[in-house]
Amino acid sequence: MLEFKNQEELGIWKLYLFALKSPLTREKYQGRIEKFFDFIKLEGATIEEKSLNFIQKSASEGNQWVFSNVLKFMMYQIDRVNQKEIVGSTVQNYVKSIKLFCDMADINIQWKKITRGLPKGKSYADDRIPTDEEIQKLLKYPDRRIKAIVYTMTSSGIRLGAWDYLRWGNIKPIEKEKMGIIAAKMIVYEAEDEEYFTFISKEAFLELNEWMRYRQKSGELIDENSWLMRDLWDTGALKDAKGLVTKPKKLASSGIKRLIERAIWAQGLRKKLENGKKRHPFSAIHSFRKWFKTRCEIAGMKPINVEKLLSHSIGISNSYYRPTENELLEDYLKVSDLLQIDKQSQLQNELHQYQQKNQEESLMIKGRLQERDEQINALIKKQEQFENMIHALIDSGQLKPVT
């Protein structure tokens, strides 16, 4: 956490970054406001210098200067919307970035006058979810982290920003008698206001566990505080105790986003957009979250439970709907097979379950046959005892044989 004595010491730009918790959100906001600074032709070699010039300019020229330049920038963006260069929601995102900076700098302008004329844009995108074949192709990208990342995201529906908080201690396997590991519980945004829990599939847990074991075997000290995703290292330096493998660096959400995007392009799942098109068939990252929601609801999981596991607001039900962890898990396990990516592994698992069930049924039948044989033997023994008793009575003269 950043430490500072007062706002002046921290600086407006640092205060602006401090207000943005997620590294990915911080990166997007910086990019948008820098475009605004460039549009109004502020001087400065860095974005920090440009932000300082903006504050000094607003102090000398007044808030009307700020209002006028923000309005000009928004009108320029609206023209881009009309020319089909960007969508309406993009303009809204520019406003959020600039307004936050102005709030941090105590610059007050009439934002309602600006936002009133902005296009609203759609609150959702038209992109689809990736097919199973496309995900399988993505998983062939030569980076040993790719499977663990994709399996985790598709079986839990977590947001990209969750990776900035996930540690090995946030993953707890769930076992069931005679079945072993069936899933794992995952704590997301631990110790933050947004903290919640969800589940990941057995497939995802085993892949994560294998990844952590590989790191430990390579020389990294693994404990509950180890970041779930880290940078790669030079395998040629494994014998060196001071090698990079022993100095892990967290792979932030921005790094995971770049990794997935590289894999998508490298595997031929994305091509240059044709003229007039603004979106690729499916989103590089958010499509995994959509994939999770779609699969869960198709398989019959309660929609309200899906929303809980996605950490979505469920309106007034947030205050009243309180399913237990076991209830959520039972509902999740109903769809866990559909959340599995590796179909070969799924078939092997189904075969193992079939063999196990067949073995249990065979043992049960064998037990019943043995019980029946024991009953027959008991009846035969009783018959023999009865016959011996009759013969003894005849021999003693107490009973006459029937002629």
C-alpha angles and dihedrals in degrees: 000000000000117000123207139156098217143349094263092055092048094048127225094265093052089046089053091053090044089060090058110074101180116071089215093052089046091054093050094047092049092051093050097047092046088058088054092050090049092047092057089044100241116179122237140109093229135033089248090058091047091051091051091050089050091054093046091047092050090050093052100036098035135233091294088068090054092047092049094050095045090050092050091050092050092049089052090052091048089055088054089052091051089050090051092243094123137006127251095253089062090063090052089054091054089054092051092053096047094042092052091053092049090049091053090049093046091241109151122196134157099274093172090064089055100041094046092074098042123111111251098214125197119304090219138041129238094227119121131225119264118263122244089252092053092050091048089053091048090053091060091069107120100247116104091215095060098083095048091050097046095042090051095048097044094047097045107028092223120168119251091248091062090078089070089069106031117115130173090255090062090069118078120177118228117217132193127200113269090000103068118204112009101168141327135246117233126199110211124202091002114206091009126112089249094055115143139146133240136162137253127204125260087249091057094046094050091050092049090046091051090050092052092047090052090052092048092048089050092057107271118133105237123199138142091285094056113118112251091228125033141167121281122251140211106271089203089068096056093110091054109091088209094052122131091256089075093050105059120191119202114250099228124212090262089056092049090050091053091046093053092045092050090050093049092052094041092051092052094247093126131046135182111286119254119241111285096020119113103179138050118232092263136011116257094229114004091055089075090059090049090047090055094049093046095049094046094051094043090053092054104258113154107267092223090055091049089054090049092054090047090051090237122155112257095193119234089353087075087078098042112025108086112164115181121246090250092052091052091046093051090051091046093050089057089068101030093104091057090051092058115106103188101075093184090056089045091053091049090050091049090048090050091050090048091050091047091049091046090050091050091049091048091051090048092051090045089051092050092048090050090049090050092049090050091051091049091048090049090052091048090050091050090049091051091048090050092050092048090051091052092049091050092052091050092049091051091051093242091115129037117219117245112250 
